[in-house]
Every structure is written in C-alpha cells, then in structure tokens.
Amino acid sequence: MGVLKKLIKKYLLGWTPSFSTRFGIVLGVLLLYVLAIIACATKTFMVDRPHYEQLISNLKRDSVSIPQIRGVIYSESGDMIAASAPEYDIFFDFRNKDQMGYKTINDSVKHKKVKIKVKLLPKDTMDYYFSPNGPAAQWMHKLNPRKTTAEHALGMMKAYREGNRRYLALRRISYLEYKELRDKAPFFSKNRNHIGMFSEDRPNRKRPFGERRMASSTIGGVFPTDTFRIVNGVRRNLKGHGRNGLEQTFDSLLNGEPGIGFTQRVKLYRQTIVQQEPIDGADVYTTLNMEMQRILDFELNKRILELNAAGGWAAVMETATGKIKAISNLQRRGDYCVEDYNHFVMDLYDPGSTFKTVSYTVLLDDGKITPDTQVDTGNTHEHPNSWNYHGKEIRDDHPVGKVTADEAMVQSSNISLAKLTTGAYERNPQQYLDLIDKMKIFEDLHLNVEFQGAQRPRNRKVGDATWSKMSLGQISYGYETRIPGMYMLNFYNAIANNGKLMRPYIVDRVVKDGQVLYHREPEVINPSICKDSTLRAVRRALEGVVERGTAHGNAWLPGAYSKKVKIAGKTGTAQRYANGSYIGTGHYVSFAGYFPADNPKYTGIVVIDARPGGNFGRPGGGYMAGPVFRNFAEQVYANSIYLTVNDIKPDSANLANYGMFPKAKRGPLLPTREVTNELGFDNVLEKLDIRDENLNNVRPGVVPNVEGMGAADALFMLENAGLRVSFSGRGKVISQSLIAGSSFTKGQTISITLK
C-alpha cells in the first residue's frame, strides 16, 4: 500500500499536464460521447425500428369530420315532412384478428420478405357462423333478403380467405337494425375489434308522407352518396346536401356545419376526440297542409289514371294570404303516378281559355265593353263555326251565335274574345299588353327564393321577333303566352281576394334554437288589379261558367259544379307545344277557380297533360280537370264546417215533426247523457225514446231482450246469458230468433239482425 500511495503522489498529484495534453484528453472524451450517440441512434433506427413504429402508429391522430344533424322540414301543423334518419353500411376488415398466425411482408430495411405475427379469426369460427345456412348468414339474409343465406355466406368466406380489409357486408340498415345486430345477432355481437366489424353512417333523408308523392318534388331530397361539383370555383363533395326542392333552396340553413375532431388509437381500437362541436341545421316550417295535400294528391292521381293521361299538376293557395297549402306534380308510370319534378313552377305552357279571364278583365276595366256588350260569333248551325283573322282560323268547339260578353265567357267562346279584343286594340296592340302589365299579374314573383328552378312568364311586346298580325287575336284566348301554372293561380287568387294580388309563398319561417332566421309575412303586390265594378262582373261570369257553362258538366261527364259548395272558375284547353309544333302533341286541359264562391277561402288550379292515346274523346278542361277541383273543394269544405244542432234545419217532414235529435240505441243511459250534454242538448233524453239498461242484469237460462241495442251491447248480454250469437247487418238490433223471456239450453245459438 505504501508503494501505491507513493506512486499516486508522485505521478498524479504532482503531475501538471501541458496545454496540448489537456486538449487531447477533452477531445478524446468528446469523441467517445459522439460514438455513443451514433451507436444508440443506430440501434434505434435499425434494431428497435419495428418497436418504435408501432408506438408511433398507436399515437397517430387522424383528423375527422364529425357529422351534424340536418334540420327538419315541417308542415304548417308541425308534421315532419322531411327528416334525417341514420342508416349504416356494415364493413369487415379481416386484418383485425384474435388468434396468432404469421403474415409475410416486405421488410424495407432488410430488403427481403419476413414473417411477422398477426391475429387471425379462427377458421372454424367462420365455418360455423357463415356456413350456407349458418346463424350469422341467416341474420344477414333477414336484413338483406335480396340475397339468399348461401350468397351472404359465400361472400363473407371469400372476403375472409382474401383478407379483405373493407368488405361491404350489409348496406343501408336502419339504426334499430344496427343496434339489434350489435346487441343480439350471432357473431356480429362479438367484440367488434376481434371480428373486424366497423360501420359507416350515410345521409338518409326520409319523407314520411311519401318518397315519390305528396309534394316530394317541392320538398326535395339530398345527395345520398359522394357527388362532386364545382361550386364557386371550388370542387366540393355534395353528399348530404340538398339536391332539389326546398332541400336545395334552403340547404345552407338546413345543413348546418360539421364538427372537427381526431381519432386516436387506444389499446385495440380508435376513439374519436372532439375538438370543435358540430352545428346542427335549422328547421324549416312550410305552409303546407298535409290533409289538403293528401286530398289533392289522391284526386289528381285518380283522375290521371282514369283518363290514361300522361300526368298533371295542381296547387291550392289560401286566398287571403297567398300561402301554398298543397301542391302536386304527377307523371304516370303505367298504373301508378309519381312526382318527377316541379312542373307547376318550372314548366311554361299555353294556358288556353283560362287566359280569357285576363282579356275580359282588361276589356271591362278599360271601358271597352260591358257585360252586356253583344258579339256575333257567326257560330251557328246556319253559319260557319270559325272566324278568319289575318289568315288564322279561330274556331269554337260548339255553336254560340250572338251572345253578350258575359255569356261569351260562360260558353268560353274563342271567337267572341278574339273579336272583342282585336276590335278594341287592333290599332294599338301594345296598349292591351301594357294594361296587362299594369295589373302586375305576370311580373316576376321571384319564386326561385323558395322554388328552385322556377320560371317566369314570357312577356310579349309588339315588335318581338315572334310577333305577327295574328298575335293579338291568339293571345286574347290563351296562346302565344307561355306562363307557369303558379302565375295563373295567383291571378285567379286576386279575383277571389277582392282584387288584391298577393305574393305566393310556401316557407313560413326558418328556426334555429328558437331564433328565427327567415320569416315571411303575407305580401301585397297590387292592392287592386281592377275596379270594383270590373271585379263583380268577372266573378259573376266565373260563377256562370260553373253553374251553367263549360265547367258544369252533365250526368255522363260531370264537371266542377257541386251541390255541396259553391265553386267559381274557368276552364281551359290548349294544344301542347312540343318539339317546335302544336300538331299531334295533345292538349293541356285545366280548371282554375276558388271556393266558396260567395266568400272565397281557397284558390286552386288543376292542369292535366292529355296526350294522344288517353281514355277521353274531345279534350275539355271542364270534365277532365273540373272533377279534381270539385272533389277537393267538397272534402276541404266538409272538413271546415263547424255547425251546432241549432244551425241545422230539418229537410223532411219526419225531421220537422220530431226535431233534429239523433237516434239513440237502447243501453246504459249514462253514456247517452254524456253525448247529449257534449252536443249541447237540454232535456232531450225523453225525446230520444230510450230505456236505461243494466247490461249485467241477465237471468241464466232466460233469453234477454236486445231489440233496439247496438251490436256490442247485444253481444255482451246474450253471451253473458250463455247463448252463442250469430248476427248480420249493422246498426241496431231489429229482430232476434229466440223470443225474449223464453227458456234456452246453455250453448244454444241465437240469430240477431241489425239495421
């Protein structure tokens, strides 16, 4: 030890290194440190690389879009007419496994193929669940019966063998089906990470009242799958956005905004972490009345099929406000009709004789004629039924003769309106057009604010490229005009609304979280389209059209006339203009009017697309379109009547003698008393001639007296007594096969007759 201490003292403690020695020592230490770093980095990148790649994969965060809920479209009464209901596509990734196996991959570091451990679904598990009649395959067939059980099983097994990472097993299943699948279905209810099942939701917009009827083209739909369009110079995916109708027009408000989040792998599967919450869409409240819509849709569909017509469209608006209450656009597809697009606002057509009311209004208001002005059509059995105007033959479809202007409207005489209009304005036809413009009935209604693709009328001017000497006469009875149905409806609504022209609308408001983002109020375009005297004369003529004119009909071909509600309006028949010609293309037949005529509540128009080959002879708006309007008006009017018993007058001698009291059946008095009290009857039970009955008051073996009772009460008493009952008819019991009070054996049959 002493020697070691001496050496340390001599060579270390007493040693004083030079500068170059100290520099070399420091440099050597640094070199060793650098070599250690290089060695660690080499180990990390070469030896431990798979381990760290797995760690990075587990921590990777993928940005995702979090879907929002699209707003609901409601009817006037709050019924949902378009709403989102989630649907799911079920996929399988057969790389998610639960049994160890090996998979060959290309190692980019070693530049050779290597085997790595992976988890595999046991083959016997797949064989059991997805045999041709396996329990999981049967469940798939239940959710998608378009494929057999064997076809489902074959597809799954093939995807399993190929290691398919995105096999579509089921398409468009509902949320309830998806939930039941996850909770109860064999195989599918297993841990989703072990079996590799995952789902993707897809936009699914439902129209509860009808997918291809009940104003569906007006309500519109959304793009269900990836659909790319250039919008404002940017390529956008429109999946889930409005495709047509209100869904498209109000898409920016209905759609809302998606949220932002990211997915992060936690243990075996990924979880979504929300960074920015989605903003749900606003709700749209329309003016549609779904009961009126049901009636209009049914009646129009029925008439199109009866006539074997190509299609038709119709709409109804509330007279005082301009609210669209119902709208239907149907095209026949064999033995049924569907909505394809909104013909009512997008199609331009020649309205025919419904336009005569416009000419008649102009002539009266300008003082050119009175309702009593005489016009000779020359259209009698002794004279030709046509009039030549500048080489154009104008015809009436039945003899009219010499009539007043009012009667010319009632009989819908083309010659009369053409003679009256050309006689007044032939020297200055632009004056006639200017007077129409002055009424503002065909000015742009800006319907595209709510109706996507809406058209506006064709405004004629003298000197247009298509103007000719015949044009004034043609326009006077509804040709050379080209007008969307909405504009004709709005004009007739002004007639019904005491001359006040309203702006039609179908969306009342748009609401988001209680805040009103968009709201419409009834808007007056023109407070008076004509003088009061003109209005009275026009309305009188329109009532005459239905009461005794072209819309009245007869026993074989009924029209718009109704004994139940007073209707006023005008018929129209015009050749269809298609492919540059009016020849051989069929007709548009129509009826436009309002009801009740003496106090209008609703205005409507019905147009039938009557092409060659239909079940009709000579086309006519009265008997073809009129019945649709009449049936609609009667049903709506019946639903709006609120009368008490005191408002009803007896209509027969029997009722006059006994009063307006309802007939009552024998039975317990208490329910009858509740009914009479609710109806407002006072002290009338004795007049109803009923007897209070205790239905439990039966004697075993004795036939009860059930005459005068309803079926339910009679059955209760007879069966409680021990009888078997057979009955026929409906109403109250008028006879029984066993005499009341007589004896019977248990189980014996008694027959009762009701009337």
Buried (B, 14 or more C-beta within 10 A) or exposed (E): EEEEEEEEEEEEEEEEEEEEEEEEEEEEEEEEEEEEEEEEEEEEEEEEBEEEEEEEEEEEEEEBEBBBBBBBBBBBEEBBBBBBEBBBBBBBBBBBBBEEEEBEEEEEEEEEEEEEEBBBBEEEBBEBBBBEEBBBBBBBBBBBEEBEBBBBBBBBBEBBEEBBEEBEBBBBBBEEBBEBBBEEBBBBBBEBBBBBBBBEEBBBBBBEBBEBBBBBBBBBBBBBEEBEEEEEEEEEEBBBBBBBBBBBBBBEBBBBBBBBBBBBBEEEEBEEEEEEEBBBBBBBBBBBBBBBBBBBBBBBBBBBBEBBBBBBBBBBBBBBBBBBBBBBBBBBEEEEBBBBBBBBBBBBBBBBBBBBBBBBBBBBBBEBBEBEBEBBBBBEEEEEBBBEBEEBEBEBBEBBBBBBBBBBBBBBBBBBBBBBBBBBBBEEBBEBBBBBBBBBBBBEBEBBBBBBBBBBBBBBEBEEEEBEEBBBBBBBBBBBBBBBBBBBBBBBBBBBBBBBBBBBBBBBBBBBEEEEBBEBEBEEBBEBBBBEEBBEBBBBBBBBBBBEBBBBBEEEBBBBBBEBBBBBBBBBBBBBBEEEEBEEBBBBBBBBBBBBBEEBBBBBBBBBBBBEEBEBEEBBBBBBBBBBBBBBBBBBBEEEEEEEEEEEEEEEEEEEEEEBBEEBBBBEBEEBEEEBEEEEBEEBBEEBEBEEBEBEEBEEEBBBBBBBBBBEBBBBBBEBBBBEBEBEEEEBBEEBEBEEEEEBEEEEEBEBBBE
